[in-house]
Amino acid sequence: MKYDIIGDIHGHADELEALLKKLGYQLENNIYCHPQNRKVVFLGDFIDRGPKIREVLHIVKNMCDSGNAQAIMGNHEFNAITFHTKNTKKGGYYRKHDFSKIRQHYATLEQFHKFPEEWRTFLEWFKSLPIYLEFDEFRAVHACWDQSHVTWIKNNFTGFDIEFIDNATNKKHKAYKVIEELLKGKETRLEDGISFKDKDGTERFDCRVKWWQPNTKRKLHGDIMMECPAEISDKPLLHSDYYSYLDKKVVFFGHYWLKGNPAIENNKAICLDYSVAKGGLLVAFKSEFLSVENQEEGFVTNLEVNINTKLPFFSYGIFRPGEIPFLGIEHYIEKIEKLTIKGCVRVRDGVFLFSEQYENDVNGYLIHFKSHLGESAYDFINSLEPDKLFRWSVKLDENSNPFNLLIGKSPNKGSESIQELHNNYSTTKDPYFTTGLAMLNEFKLPEWDRELKGSFEIQMRYMFLWTIIERFTFLRYSLGANPNKRVHLLEKNEYFISGLKKYVSNERKIFNTQDLEHEVLKLDNPKKAIKFYYQVRNNLTHRGKGISKDYYILIECYNELFKIIQFVIKNTLDECKKLKENYE
């Protein structure tokens, strides 16, 4: 039998379905199954945090009930059981209903608010989940495999009845430590009262131990401790008696919110939690790769590599007609229709992020690209919208017609809702282009003085002008590219080329203080002009005794560049306004 072992899901149903499909599973009678009879092993933590917890539970339970999967308990399922089980001895519940506990469980409570009977069914199902699984070639546990704890479970555990729940939440009972370490991992107390704040903002005095870390790699505190405080991270370990997994059978586990691309630190203990709930990856491992030399080839993630470029694109944010980035796709378009879908739009740093967590009306445009230009259009969208912020998803309209949609990763983090911004936010109304340019326009050029106040003032104005330039190129060309690369894309901007000829009267050169070469300002060479003005900016941070001389250089450069950029932005916004009127 071949298995696909899948890590923590935390309510991310779209990522789960994308991963299952990528692994070859097909939806038949509302159940995912594999044509080659492969089975899934789920490592727990199905609930909390994510936008589609109900959907995840239905997918996982249906697969388990039909024999297409097996699942083990995660600490979040155990927490849910104790959160909803009354303590008849002491009153209240076995898991306190304080602020931190409610906050961690809130997404689940909210999404099941209208489905109480359904939630009770899932709670009973949680109680039936095994704490670990063991197969011929591998084992599975949510957080940490400790053979002594597994043996204790074999000899003492008969199910999650009220007696076991009471024991497992009593710190004086053996069951407490067993469940705590199998489902939540091993911890060690930090020295000298040192503490840190975890991902939920809770102060911690104990650090999770990387029990899977090979002994040969255990030299510093940072090697063995998760979220190790900086003040001890580089200190040598004082002892070596931290728990180690030394068994020959491979164990798979989740729980630890690893980052980046999946990797194997210990080929006998493989973690599959890569923080899907924080914009990371949902990861699976194909069991047949346990026997190959390069085991990492067995990792499969939810990342969607291919986009169906023949489908229309639903634009709810910066690609709406009238927005600055829309200029980059306008020539690819065949037709546009207005469309309303359910969800929520939030704004972070001027970027619109679609969230599935709420059922509000989201108004947008369904953009159909010319058949031979769809691939180019999506290439441009992908180049502008970084995959750190978004993931692709295919949705259906009310007539069951599919379309492509960009969904924000961690959309609620550091963002504001459209409603909070009074539905007023637009890239064309960005405060840098309105208030920022207006402030610079009112600015009176200072005269040179021996105290250099005027010199420093013009430096500050010039640097702020570059902030406006970087903001403009961020929205016009690429949200993900390096700022230095973005600003140089202005060399192909028609308004910049015209403005250069309109507002610059004399060619000249400036000394590069780093490589001792000259940058030359030429009216017919926008590429060299950008490099010239950018070099003036760079020199501000490298010049010492040349400050007084820089004053005269800056006055001339500031005057020219401000007029050019004002010209570029004004004409760009006028173009956006016309396009919006065309498609309204």
C-alpha positions in Angstrom: 0.0 0.0 0.0 1.2 3.5 -0.9 0.4 6.4 1.4 0.4 10.2 1.1 1.1 11.7 4.5 -0.3 15.3 4.9 0.7 17.9 7.6 -1.3 20.5 9.5 -4.3 22.0 7.5 -5.9 24.5 9.9 -9.0 25.2 7.9 -7.4 25.7 4.5 -9.7 23.7 2.3 -8.6 25.2 -1.0 -5.0 24.3 -0.3 -6.0 20.8 0.7 -8.1 20.2 -2.4 -5.2 21.6 -4.6 -2.8 19.2 -2.9 -5.1 16.2 -3.2 -5.6 16.9 -6.9 -1.9 17.3 -7.4 -1.4 13.9 -5.7 -3.9 12.4 -8.2 -7.0 12.2 -6.0 -10.4 12.6 -7.7 -13.7 13.8 -6.3 -16.3 11.0 -6.7 -19.7 11.3 -4.8 -18.3 14.1 -2.7 -15.3 11.9 -1.6 -11.7 12.2 -2.7 -10.3 8.9 -3.7 -7.3 7.7 -5.8 -7.6 5.7 -9.0 -4.5 3.6 -7.9 -6.0 3.0 -4.4 -3.4 5.2 -2.6 -4.5 6.3 0.9 -3.9 9.5 2.9 -2.6 9.7 6.4 -3.6 13.0 8.0 -1.4 14.3 10.9 -4.1 16.3 12.8 -4.8 20.0 13.4 -7.7 20.3 11.0 -9.4 23.2 12.8 -8.7 26.8 14.0 -7.1 29.7 12.2 -8.2 29.1 8.6 -11.2 30.4 6.6 -12.8 27.0 5.7 -12.7 24.8 8.7 -16.0 23.1 8.1 -15.0 22.2 4.5 -11.7 20.7 5.7 -13.5 18.6 8.3 -16.0 17.3 5.8 -13.2 16.4 3.3 -11.1 14.6 5.9 -13.9 12.8 7.7 -15.5 11.7 4.4 -12.2 10.2 3.3 -11.7 8.5 6.6 -15.3 7.1 6.7 -14.9 5.7 3.2 -11.6 4.1 3.8 -9.6 6.5 1.6 -7.7 7.9 4.6 -6.7 7.6 8.2 -6.3 10.5 10.6 -4.7 11.1 14.0 -5.5 13.6 16.6 -3.7 17.0 16.7 -3.4 19.2 19.8 -6.1 21.5 18.4 -8.6 18.7 18.2 -7.7 17.7 21.8 -8.0 21.3 22.9 -11.5 21.5 21.3 -12.6 18.4 23.2 -11.5 19.9 26.5 -12.8 23.4 25.6 -16.3 22.0 25.1 -16.3 19.4 27.9 -17.7 20.6 31.3 -15.7 19.8 34.4 -18.3 18.5 36.7 -15.9 18.3 39.6 -14.6 21.8 39.7 -17.1 23.6 37.5 -16.4 25.4 34.2 -14.7 23.5 31.4 -11.6 21.4 31.2 -10.0 24.1 29.0 -10.4 27.6 30.3 -12.6 30.0 28.4 -10.1 32.9 28.8 -9.1 35.4 26.2 -6.1 33.5 24.7 -8.0 30.2 24.5 -11.0 31.8 22.9 -8.8 33.7 20.4 -7.1 30.5 19.3 -10.4 28.7 18.8 -12.4 31.7 17.6 -12.3 30.9 13.8 -13.8 27.5 14.5 -16.5 28.9 16.9 -17.5 31.5 14.4 -17.7 29.2 11.4 -19.8 26.6 13.3 -22.0 29.2 15.0 -25.0 28.4 12.7 -24.2 24.6 12.6 -24.3 23.4 16.2 -25.4 19.9 15.5 -22.7 19.5 12.8 -20.1 20.7 15.3 -21.3 18.2 17.9 -20.9 15.4 15.3 -17.3 16.5 14.6 -16.5 16.7 18.3 -17.6 13.1 18.8 -15.5 12.2 15.8 -12.4 13.9 17.3 -12.8 11.6 20.3 -12.5 8.6 18.0 -9.2 9.6 16.5 -6.1 7.6 17.5 -3.3 9.5 19.1 -0.7 7.8 16.8 -0.6 5.3 13.9 2.0 2.7 13.1 2.6 1.0 9.7 5.1 -1.4 8.4 7.4 1.3 7.0 6.6 4.4 9.1 4.9 5.9 12.1 2.7 9.0 12.5 2.2 11.2 15.5 1.2 14.9 15.7 4.1 16.4 17.7 6.6 14.0 19.2 7.2 10.2 19.2 8.3 9.0 22.6 8.2 5.2 22.8 7.6 5.2 26.6 4.5 7.4 26.1 3.2 5.2 23.2 3.6 2.1 25.4 1.7 3.8 28.2 -1.1 4.7 25.8 -1.2 1.1 24.5 -1.6 -0.2 28.1 -3.8 2.5 29.6 -5.9 4.3 27.0 -9.4 3.1 26.2 -10.8 6.3 24.7 -11.6 9.9 25.4 -14.2 9.3 28.1 -14.7 11.8 31.0 -12.3 9.9 33.2 -9.4 10.1 30.7 -10.1 13.8 29.9 -10.0 14.5 33.6 -6.7 12.8 34.0 -5.2 14.2 30.8 -5.9 17.8 32.0 -4.5 17.1 35.5 -0.8 18.1 35.7 -0.3 15.6 38.6 -1.5 12.6 36.5 0.8 10.6 34.2 -1.8 11.0 31.3 -1.2 14.8 31.3 2.5 14.5 30.4 1.8 11.7 27.9 -0.8 13.7 26.0 1.1 16.9 26.4 4.2 15.6 24.7 2.7 13.4 22.1 0.4 16.1 20.9 2.3 19.3 21.8 5.9 18.2 21.9 8.6 18.4 24.5 9.7 21.7 26.1 12.5 22.9 28.3 12.6 25.8 30.8 14.7 28.8 29.7 17.5 29.9 32.0 17.6 33.0 34.2 13.9 33.9 33.7 14.4 34.6 30.0 11.1 34.6 28.0 9.8 35.2 24.5 6.4 35.8 22.8 5.0 33.0 20.7 3.1 33.4 17.4 -0.1 34.2 19.3 1.6 36.9 21.4 1.6 34.8 24.6 4.7 35.1 26.8 6.5 31.8 27.2 9.2 30.8 29.6 9.6 27.3 28.1 11.0 26.5 24.6 9.9 23.7 22.4 12.7 21.2 21.8 13.7 20.1 18.3 13.7 16.5 19.4 14.2 15.4 15.7 17.5 17.3 15.4 20.4 14.8 15.0 22.8 14.8 18.0 25.7 15.7 15.6 24.0 19.1 15.0 23.3 20.0 18.6 25.9 22.5 19.7 24.1 25.8 20.4 20.8 26.6 22.1 19.5 27.7 18.7 20.2 24.3 17.3 17.8 22.5 19.7 15.2 25.1 20.7 12.3 26.4 18.6 11.8 30.2 18.7 15.0 30.5 20.7 15.4 34.0 22.3 18.3 35.9 20.6 20.2 36.4 23.8 20.9 32.7 24.2 20.6 31.4 20.6 24.4 31.5 20.0 25.4 30.2 23.4 26.8 26.7 23.7 24.5 24.0 25.2 25.3 23.4 28.9 24.2 19.7 28.6 23.2 17.1 26.1 20.4 15.3 27.8 17.6 16.6 25.5 15.3 13.9 24.1 16.5 12.4 20.9 14.7 10.1 18.5 17.0 7.2 17.8 14.6 4.5 16.4 15.2 3.1 13.0 11.6 3.4 11.8 10.7 6.7 10.2 8.2 8.9 12.0 6.2 11.6 10.4 4.9 14.5 12.5 3.5 18.1 12.1 2.8 20.8 14.7 6.0 23.0 14.5 5.2 25.7 11.9 8.4 25.3 9.9 9.1 27.8 7.2 10.3 27.8 3.6 10.5 24.8 1.3 10.2 21.4 2.8 13.5 19.8 3.8 14.8 16.8 5.7 17.0 17.4 8.7 16.8 13.8 10.0 15.8 11.0 7.5 14.2 9.1 10.4 12.0 12.0 11.7 10.3 14.1 9.1 8.2 17.2 9.8 5.3 18.1 7.4 4.0 21.3 9.0 5.1 24.2 6.9 2.8 26.9 8.2 0.0 26.9 5.6 -2.1 29.0 8.1 0.5 31.7 7.9 0.9 31.9 4.2 3.2 28.9 4.0 2.8 25.6 2.3 0.6 22.6 2.8 2.9 19.6 2.5 2.6 15.9 1.8 5.1 13.1 1.6 4.7 10.1 -0.7 5.6 7.0 1.3 7.4 5.2 -1.6 10.2 7.8 -1.5 11.3 6.5 1.9 13.4 3.9 0.1 15.1 6.2 -2.4 18.5 8.0 -1.9 17.1 11.5 -2.3 14.1 11.3 0.0 13.2 15.0 -0.5 11.8 14.1 -3.9 8.9 12.7 -2.0 7.6 16.1 -0.9 4.6 17.5 -2.7 3.1 20.9 -1.9 -0.1 22.7 -2.7 1.5 25.3 -4.9 -0.4 25.6 -8.1 2.1 25.9 -10.9 -0.2 25.9 -13.8 -3.0 28.4 -14.5 -5.7 27.8 -17.0 -5.0 30.9 -19.1 -8.2 30.4 -21.2 -10.4 31.2 -18.2 -11.4 34.8 -17.4 -9.9 36.7 -14.5 -12.0 38.2 -11.7 -10.5 41.5 -10.7 -11.6 43.0 -7.4 -8.6 45.2 -6.6 -5.7 46.8 -8.4 -6.6 45.3 -11.8 -9.9 47.1 -11.9 -10.5 49.5 -14.7 -9.3 52.9 -13.5 -6.5 51.5 -11.3 -2.8 52.1 -12.2 -1.9 48.4 -12.6 -4.8 47.9 -15.1 -2.7 49.8 -17.6 -0.4 46.7 -17.9 -3.2 44.4 -19.0 -5.5 46.7 -21.0 -4.1 45.8 -24.4 -4.7 42.0 -23.7 -8.4 42.4 -23.1 -11.3 41.2 -25.3 -14.2 42.1 -23.0 -15.1 43.0 -19.4 -18.2 42.2 -17.4 -19.3 43.3 -14.0 -19.6 40.5 -11.4 -20.4 40.2 -7.7 -19.1 37.3 -5.7 -19.1 36.4 -1.9 -16.1 37.1 0.3 -14.3 40.1 1.7 -11.6 42.5 0.5 -9.0 43.9 2.8 -6.2 46.4 2.0 -2.6 46.2 3.2 0.0 48.7 2.0 -2.2 49.6 -0.9 -2.7 46.0 -2.0 -6.1 44.5 -2.2 -6.4 41.0 -0.6 -9.4 38.8 -1.1 -10.5 36.7 1.9 -13.0 33.9 2.0 -13.6 34.2 5.7 -16.7 36.5 5.4 -19.8 36.3 3.1 -20.0 39.9 2.0 -20.7 41.1 -1.5 -17.4 41.8 -3.4 -18.0 43.8 -6.6 -15.5 43.4 -9.4 -14.9 42.8 -13.1 -14.7 39.5 -15.0 -11.9 40.2 -17.5 -11.8 38.0 -20.6 -8.5 38.1 -22.5 -8.0 37.6 -26.2 -7.5 33.9 -26.9 -4.0 34.3 -28.2 -2.9 36.7 -25.5 -4.2 35.0 -22.3 -0.9 33.5 -21.4 0.9 36.9 -21.8 -1.8 38.6 -19.7 -1.4 36.1 -16.8 2.3 36.3 -17.1 2.0 40.0 -16.4 -0.4 39.5 -13.5 1.9 37.0 -12.0 4.9 39.3 -12.4 3.0 42.1 -10.6 1.3 40.1 -7.9 4.0 38.3 -5.8 3.2 34.7 -4.7 4.1 35.7 -1.1 0.9 37.7 -1.0 -1.4 35.6 -3.2 -2.4 32.2 -4.4 -4.5 31.2 -7.4 -7.9 29.5 -7.1 -10.6 28.6 -9.6 -14.2 29.5 -8.6 -17.6 29.3 -10.3 -20.0 32.1 -11.0 -23.8 31.7 -10.4 -24.1 29.9 -13.8 -21.3 27.5 -12.9 -18.9 29.1 -15.3 -15.3 28.9 -13.9 -12.9 31.9 -13.5 -9.5 32.5 -12.0 -9.3 34.4 -8.7 -6.3 35.7 -6.6 -6.8 34.9 -3.0 -4.7 36.7 -0.3 -2.4 34.8 1.9 -3.0 35.7 5.6 -5.3 38.6 4.4 -6.3 39.7 7.9 -2.8 40.3 9.1 -1.8 44.0 9.2 -4.7 45.0 6.9 -7.9 47.1 6.9 -11.2 46.2 5.5 -12.7 48.1 2.5 -15.5 49.2 4.8 -13.0 50.7 7.3 -11.7 52.7 4.4 -15.2 53.7 3.4 -14.8 51.9 0.0 -12.7 54.9 -1.0 -9.3 53.4 -1.5 -7.8 53.6 -5.0 -4.3 53.5 -6.3 -5.0 56.7 -8.1 -5.8 58.4 -4.8 -2.7 57.2 -3.1 -1.6 59.9 -0.6 1.9 59.9 -2.0 0.4 61.1 -5.3 -2.0 63.6 -3.8 -0.8 65.0 -0.5 2.9 64.1 -1.1 3.2 65.8 -4.5 1.2 68.8 -3.2 3.6 69.3 -0.3 6.6 69.2 -2.7 4.8 71.6 -5.0 4.4 74.2 -2.2 8.0 73.8 -1.2 10.2 76.9 -1.7 13.8 76.2 -2.6 16.1 77.2 0.3 19.1 79.4 -0.2 22.6 78.1 0.6 23.8 79.0 4.1 27.0 78.3 6.1 25.1 76.1 8.6 24.0 73.9 5.7 20.3 74.0 6.8 19.2 74.6 3.3 21.4 71.8 2.0 20.0 69.3 4.4 16.4 70.5 3.6 16.8 69.9 -0.1 18.3 66.5 0.6 15.2 65.5 2.6 12.9 66.8 -0.2 14.9 64.9 -2.8 14.8 61.6 -0.8 11.0 62.0 -0.3 10.6 62.5 -4.0 12.3 59.2 -4.5 9.9 57.6 -2.0 7.1 58.8 -4.3 8.9 57.4 -7.4 9.3 54.0 -5.7 5.7 54.0 -4.7 4.6 54.8 -8.2 6.8 52.1 -9.8 5.6 49.6 -7.1 2.1 50.0 -8.4 2.8 50.5 -12.0 5.3 47.7 -12.7 5.8 45.1 -9.9 4.8 44.6 -6.3 7.5 41.9 -5.8 10.6 43.2 -7.6 13.6 44.9 -6.0 12.9 48.7 -5.7 16.1 49.5 -7.5 15.0 47.3 -10.5 11.5 48.8 -10.4 12.6 52.4 -10.7 14.7 51.6 -13.7 11.6 50.4 -15.5 10.7 54.1 -15.9 13.2 54.3 -18.8 10.5 52.7 -21.0 7.7 54.9 -19.7 6.4 57.2 -22.5 5.6 60.0 -20.1 9.0 59.9 -18.5 10.7 60.0 -21.9 8.5 63.1 -22.9 9.1 64.7 -19.5 12.8 64.3 -19.8 12.9 66.2 -23.1 10.4 68.8 -21.7 12.0 69.8 -18.5 15.8 69.1 -18.9 17.8 71.6 -20.8 21.4 70.7 -20.3 23.4 67.4 -20.3 25.9 66.8 -17.6 27.6 64.1 -15.5 28.1 63.2 -11.9 30.8 61.4 -10.1 30.0 57.9 -8.6 31.6 57.9 -5.2 31.6 54.1 -5.0 33.2 52.9 -8.2 34.9 56.2 -9.2 33.0 56.3 -12.6 30.7 59.0 -14.0 27.0 58.8 -14.6 25.9 60.9 -17.6 22.6 62.7 -18.0 21.5 62.6 -21.7 18.2 64.0 -22.9 17.8 61.2 -25.6 18.8 58.4 -23.3 16.2 57.7 -20.5 18.1 54.7 -19.2 21.2 56.9 -18.5 18.9 59.7 -17.1 17.4 57.3 -14.5 20.9 56.1 -13.5 22.1 59.7 -13.2 19.3 60.9 -10.9 19.5 57.6 -8.9 23.2 58.2 -8.5 22.6 61.6 -7.0 20.3 59.9 -4.5 23.0 57.3 -3.6 25.7 60.0 -3.2 23.7 61.6 -0.4 24.5 58.7 1.9 28.2 58.6 0.9 29.3 62.2 0.8 31.0 63.9 3.7 33.1 67.0 2.9 31.2 67.5 -0.4 27.9 68.5 1.2 28.2 72.1 0.3 28.9 71.3 -3.3 26.0 68.9 -3.4 23.6 71.7 -2.6 23.9 73.2 -6.1 23.7 69.8 -7.8 20.6 68.9 -5.8 18.8 72.1 -6.6 19.1 71.5 -10.3 18.3 67.8 -10.1 15.4 68.3 -7.7 13.8 70.9 -9.9 14.0 68.7 -13.0 13.1 65.4 -11.5 10.1 66.8 -9.6 8.6 68.3 -12.7 9.2 65.0 -14.7 7.6 62.8 -12.0 4.7 65.2 -11.6 4.2 65.0 -15.3 4.4 61.2 -15.3 1.9 60.7 -12.5 -0.6 63.3 -13.8 -0.7 61.8 -17.3 -0.9 58.3 -15.8 -3.9 59.2 -13.6 -5.6 60.9 -16.6 -5.2 57.7 -18.6 -6.6 55.7 -15.7 -9.6 58.0 -15.5 -10.4 57.6 -19.2 -10.2 53.8 -19.0 -12.5 53.7 -16.1 -15.0 55.8 -18.0 -14.8 53.5 -21.0 -15.6 50.4 -18.9 -18.2 51.8 -16.5 
